[in-house]
Amino acid sequence: MKYALICGKKSEATKGAIGYCPSCDSEVIAKCGEKKINHWAHKGKRTCDLWWENETEWHRSWKGHFPVEWQEVIHIADDGEKHIADVKTGTGWAIEFQHSYLNPEERRARNAFYPKLVWVVDGMRWQRDKQQFQKAMKESRVLNQKPLVRQVSFPDECRLISEWIESTAMVLFDFHESEQADDSTLWILLPGISDSRAYIMSISRLNFIIYLKDEKFEKIFREQLLPIRDQLLAIKKRTRVYSIPRYRLSNAQRRRRNIRL
């Protein structure tokens, strides 16, 4: 954890300090060494949130773009289940920064838990992930110019895309293209389509951060991203209804469609 409570105030770990976990209220210890970034840890092997993962500098860099009060916020569901969101905005968007592999069962559980969720996925965990993604973009087909939407016809050839294609929440891939936020691009995997193809858009990291901080992301999501997603879903539905399997076509129909017998 980046923060623990000391005298009721969010505080970062400093050598020798003792704080309290904001989720379970148990005592936590400051871990301040040379190998890992400073953090708070429960005593022994205790953990109060099974969804929590060890943080990297990448996590901390992302969190640092947002106000302290938005970082590591406890979200409580109607049934009392609670988890700590990496970032939770003033309009209720949970932003989860994911570096390590996440099994599909846990991903589905998190998607269901947070009413409004965006994943930011570290695309540089493995070098081949970036290479595979670049190849997928090079071979992709442009479906729409403004805004630019690309169709990836073979998502299974890119580990990152195939791993996240079934997510019902928006996923953004971060390939660390620049240390400066205004020079870096995030790649959006449009959610909730999940067929044999993937649909990719892009946004600058700076704009993404500004939209969230200025509480404009809700409007962008509803007025720009959702309509595009819904159009793609409508196309998918029409294709599914009206396409006829090849084996059911008559010889005449095959000739008209230039299908080899």
TIMITOR-392116 format. One record per residue (C-alpha): x, y, z; chain; residue number from 1. Coordinates in Angstrom, 3 decimals. Layout:
N
REC          X          Y          Z   ch     i
REC          X          Y          Z    A   NUM
...
This chain:
261
REC          X          Y          Z   ch     i
REC      0.000      0.000      0.000    A     1
REC      1.122      3.529     -0.702    A     2
REC     -0.921      4.983      2.177    A     3
REC     -1.755      4.069      5.746    A     4
REC     -3.530      6.120      8.359    A     5
REC     -1.473      7.928     10.994    A     6
REC     -3.637      9.908     13.396    A     7
REC     -6.457      9.543     10.873    A     8
REC     -4.463     11.088      7.996    A     9
REC     -3.298      9.363      4.802    A    10
REC      0.474      9.039      5.087    A    11
REC      3.203      7.471      2.964    A    12
REC      5.640      4.990      4.464    A    13
REC      8.740      6.357      6.211    A    14
REC     11.385      4.312      7.985    A    15
REC     10.283      3.218     11.450    A    16
REC      6.731      4.496     11.098    A    17
REC      3.647      2.544     12.178    A    18
REC      0.250      3.147     10.691    A    19
REC     -3.148      1.539     10.354    A    20
REC     -4.747     -0.055      7.319    A    21
REC     -7.668      2.075      6.117    A    22
REC     -9.573     -1.065      5.120    A    23
REC     -9.247     -3.447      8.079    A    24
REC     -7.871     -1.006     10.704    A    25
REC     -5.054     -3.398     11.629    A    26
REC     -1.529     -2.189     12.332    A    27
REC      0.754     -2.004      9.289    A    28
REC      4.517     -1.607      9.104    A    29
REC      6.524      0.763      6.933    A    30
REC      8.802     -1.102      4.510    A    31
REC     11.566      1.201      3.325    A    32
REC     14.510     -0.452      1.605    A    33
REC     16.625     -0.220     -1.510    A    34
REC     15.142     -3.052     -3.582    A    35
REC     11.446     -2.130     -3.433    A    36
REC      9.613      1.162     -3.367    A    37
REC      8.543      2.370      0.069    A    38
REC      5.245      0.825      1.067    A    39
REC      3.093     -0.290      3.960    A    40
REC      2.608     -3.988      4.724    A    41
REC      0.453     -6.021      7.081    A    42
REC      2.293     -8.050      9.683    A    43
REC      3.358    -11.520      8.597    A    44
REC      1.473    -12.840      5.585    A    45
REC     -1.790    -11.095      6.393    A    46
REC     -3.767     -9.392      3.663    A    47
REC     -7.179     -7.815      3.902    A    48
REC     -7.755     -7.467      0.149    A    49
REC     -7.061    -10.525     -1.997    A    50
REC     -7.160     -8.353     -5.131    A    51
REC     -4.157     -6.324     -4.082    A    52
REC     -0.874     -6.779     -5.987    A    53
REC      2.651     -5.627     -5.212    A    54
REC      3.269     -2.210     -6.685    A    55
REC      5.935     -1.070     -9.109    A    56
REC      7.235      2.381    -10.004    A    57
REC      4.790      2.218    -12.924    A    58
REC      1.859      1.966    -10.478    A    59
REC      3.151      4.832     -8.377    A    60
REC      3.777      7.053    -11.381    A    61
REC      0.188      6.606    -12.525    A    62
REC     -1.304      7.172     -9.083    A    63
REC      0.762     10.313     -8.663    A    64
REC     -1.196     12.048    -11.444    A    65
REC     -4.288     12.158     -9.233    A    66
REC     -5.235     13.861     -5.956    A    67
REC     -4.264     12.021     -2.771    A    68
REC     -7.914     11.731     -1.764    A    69
REC     -8.619      9.771     -4.979    A    70
REC     -5.818      7.269     -4.404    A    71
REC     -6.428      3.919     -2.690    A    72
REC    -10.103      4.503     -2.008    A    73
REC    -12.230      1.803     -0.386    A    74
REC    -15.265      0.849     -2.450    A    75
REC    -18.041     -0.946     -0.561    A    76
REC    -20.727     -2.893     -2.433    A    77
REC    -24.345     -3.135     -1.306    A    78
REC    -23.689     -6.566      0.216    A    79
REC    -20.815     -5.236      2.333    A    80
REC    -17.961     -6.607      0.213    A    81
REC    -15.151     -4.079      0.000    A    82
REC    -11.970     -3.600     -1.981    A    83
REC     -9.394     -0.859     -2.393    A    84
REC     -9.455      0.829     -5.801    A    85
REC     -6.106      2.147     -7.042    A    86
REC     -7.878      5.387     -7.954    A    87
REC    -11.514      6.368     -7.559    A    88
REC    -12.582      9.676     -9.071    A    89
REC    -15.084     12.176     -7.773    A    90
REC    -17.647     10.852    -10.274    A    91
REC    -17.224      7.247     -9.149    A    92
REC    -14.894      5.858    -11.812    A    93
REC    -12.546      3.183    -10.444    A    94
REC     -9.193      3.074    -12.231    A    95
REC     -7.191     -0.119    -11.763    A    96
REC     -3.544     -0.242    -12.825    A    97
REC     -2.614     -3.820    -13.698    A    98
REC      0.972     -4.955    -14.169    A    99
REC      0.932     -8.686    -13.459    A   100
REC     -1.119    -11.439    -15.097    A   101
REC     -4.743    -11.467    -13.952    A   102
REC     -6.711    -14.682    -14.189    A   103
REC    -10.050    -14.381    -16.036    A   104
REC    -12.126    -15.331    -12.990    A   105
REC    -10.737    -12.467    -10.899    A   106
REC    -11.027    -10.035    -13.809    A   107
REC    -14.717    -10.896    -14.228    A   108
REC    -15.244    -10.501    -10.465    A   109
REC    -13.672     -7.044    -10.490    A   110
REC    -15.630     -5.993    -13.567    A   111
REC    -18.832     -6.972    -11.771    A   112
REC    -17.819     -5.357     -8.471    A   113
REC    -17.120     -1.833     -9.730    A   114
REC    -20.107     -0.117    -11.416    A   115
REC    -17.758      2.109    -13.453    A   116
REC    -14.325      0.685    -14.129    A   117
REC    -11.354      1.370    -16.416    A   118
REC     -8.313     -0.898    -16.606    A   119
REC     -4.900      0.543    -17.419    A   120
REC     -2.676     -2.409    -18.322    A   121
REC      1.116     -2.318    -18.370    A   122
REC      2.041     -3.359    -21.904    A   123
REC      5.748     -3.614    -21.111    A   124
REC      5.748     -6.578    -18.729    A   125
REC      7.067     -8.670    -21.613    A   126
REC      8.907     -7.169    -24.585    A   127
REC      7.126     -9.491    -27.026    A   128
REC      3.777     -7.992    -25.990    A   129
REC      4.702     -4.654    -27.548    A   130
REC      6.055     -6.355    -30.672    A   131
REC      2.889     -8.427    -31.072    A   132
REC      0.683     -5.374    -30.551    A   133
REC      2.613     -3.325    -33.099    A   134
REC      2.237     -6.150    -35.623    A   135
REC     -1.510     -6.317    -34.911    A   136
REC     -1.839     -2.567    -35.486    A   137
REC      0.162     -2.744    -38.720    A   138
REC     -2.119     -5.482    -40.050    A   139
REC     -5.347     -3.932    -38.719    A   140
REC     -8.110     -2.476    -40.867    A   141
REC     -9.413      1.069    -40.438    A   142
REC    -13.167      1.007    -39.805    A   143
REC    -13.705      4.652    -38.976    A   144
REC    -11.615      7.798    -39.470    A   145
REC    -13.063     10.285    -36.968    A   146
REC    -12.502      9.035    -34.395    A   147
REC    -10.044      6.455    -35.698    A   148
REC    -11.162      2.883    -35.005    A   149
REC     -9.110     -0.124    -36.073    A   150
REC    -10.269     -3.710    -36.418    A   151
REC     -7.847     -6.471    -35.462    A   152
REC     -8.911     -9.616    -37.295    A   153
REC     -6.628    -12.064    -35.495    A   154
REC     -6.547    -11.000    -31.819    A   155
REC     -5.298    -14.406    -30.709    A   156
REC     -1.920    -13.538    -32.281    A   157
REC     -1.399    -10.802    -29.658    A   158
REC     -1.261    -12.049    -26.079    A   159
REC     -2.393     -8.785    -24.510    A   160
REC     -5.428     -8.395    -26.753    A   161
REC     -6.499    -12.034    -26.472    A   162
REC     -6.065    -11.893    -22.689    A   163
REC     -8.353     -8.860    -22.312    A   164
REC    -10.739     -9.100    -25.264    A   165
REC    -13.620    -10.452    -23.172    A   166
REC    -13.482     -7.631    -20.621    A   167
REC    -16.797     -5.851    -20.138    A   168
REC    -14.917     -2.826    -18.793    A   169
REC    -12.751     -0.517    -20.867    A   170
REC     -9.097     -1.522    -21.156    A   171
REC     -6.208      0.833    -21.980    A   172
REC     -2.779     -0.537    -22.884    A   173
REC      0.218      1.536    -21.810    A   174
REC      3.497      0.871    -23.648    A   175
REC      5.504      3.599    -21.860    A   176
REC      6.012      5.450    -25.123    A   177
REC      7.325      8.512    -23.307    A   178
REC      8.030      9.610    -19.762    A   179
REC      6.117     12.790    -20.564    A   180
REC      2.344     12.357    -20.337    A   181
REC      1.628     14.647    -23.280    A   182
REC      3.872     12.616    -25.606    A   183
REC      2.481      9.182    -24.776    A   184
REC     -0.374      7.240    -26.382    A   185
REC     -2.768      4.820    -24.696    A   186
REC     -4.544      2.186    -26.769    A   187
REC     -8.210      1.547    -25.972    A   188
REC     -9.680     -1.930    -26.339    A   189
REC    -13.400     -1.262    -26.740    A   190
REC    -15.366     -3.325    -24.198    A   191
REC    -18.299     -5.686    -24.423    A   192
REC    -18.003     -6.752    -28.083    A   193
REC    -16.042     -9.984    -27.627    A   194
REC    -16.229    -11.730    -30.984    A   195
REC    -13.479    -13.071    -33.204    A   196
REC    -12.200     -9.522    -33.757    A   197
REC    -10.933     -6.727    -31.530    A   198
REC    -11.591     -2.999    -31.938    A   199
REC     -8.901     -0.516    -30.978    A   200
REC     -8.845      3.262    -30.545    A   201
REC     -6.197      5.581    -29.140    A   202
REC     -6.071      8.494    -26.728    A   203
REC     -3.189     10.556    -25.417    A   204
REC     -2.283      9.786    -21.833    A   205
REC     -2.423     13.489    -21.039    A   206
REC     -6.006     13.820    -22.284    A   207
REC     -7.064     10.705    -20.393    A   208
REC     -5.667     12.141    -17.159    A   209
REC     -7.183     15.586    -17.797    A   210
REC    -10.632     14.136    -18.586    A   211
REC    -10.591     12.216    -15.317    A   212
REC     -9.286     15.087    -13.179    A   213
REC    -11.678     17.619    -14.732    A   214
REC    -14.534     15.107    -14.350    A   215
REC    -15.202     15.126    -18.109    A   216
REC    -14.535     11.426    -18.649    A   217
REC    -18.184     10.486    -18.024    A   218
REC    -19.295     12.751    -20.888    A   219
REC    -16.556     11.486    -23.237    A   220
REC    -17.462      7.889    -22.404    A   221
REC    -21.202      8.324    -22.973    A   222
REC    -21.111     10.665    -25.972    A   223
REC    -18.133      9.298    -27.910    A   224
REC    -17.023      5.841    -26.822    A   225
REC    -20.363      4.171    -26.088    A   226
REC    -21.967      5.175    -29.436    A   227
REC    -19.008      3.683    -31.329    A   228
REC    -19.196      0.498    -29.280    A   229
REC    -22.968      0.280    -29.877    A   230
REC    -22.505      0.747    -33.650    A   231
REC    -20.023     -2.114    -33.724    A   232
REC    -22.392     -4.299    -31.709    A   233
REC    -25.213     -3.507    -34.156    A   234
REC    -22.998     -4.477    -37.101    A   235
REC    -22.036     -7.674    -35.337    A   236
REC    -25.706     -8.522    -34.697    A   237
REC    -26.720     -7.901    -38.329    A   238
REC    -23.825     -9.990    -39.578    A   239
REC    -24.792    -12.829    -37.278    A   240
REC    -28.446    -12.721    -38.365    A   241
REC    -27.983    -12.377    -42.097    A   242
REC    -24.842    -14.348    -42.825    A   243
REC    -25.473    -17.797    -44.245    A   244
REC    -22.956    -20.567    -43.563    A   245
REC    -21.176    -21.633    -46.706    A   246
REC    -22.353    -25.223    -46.485    A   247
REC    -26.007    -24.044    -46.608    A   248
REC    -25.626    -22.043    -49.839    A   249
REC    -26.922    -23.486    -53.109    A   250
REC    -24.527    -23.844    -56.039    A   251
REC    -26.124    -20.798    -57.691    A   252
REC    -25.652    -18.721    -54.529    A   253
REC    -22.037    -19.789    -54.326    A   254
REC    -21.426    -18.752    -57.926    A   255
REC    -23.011    -15.338    -57.294    A   256
REC    -20.755    -14.862    -54.252    A   257
REC    -17.693    -16.084    -56.160    A   258
REC    -17.182    -18.892    -53.688    A   259
REC    -15.204    -21.792    -55.029    A   260
REC    -17.188    -25.053    -54.998    A   261
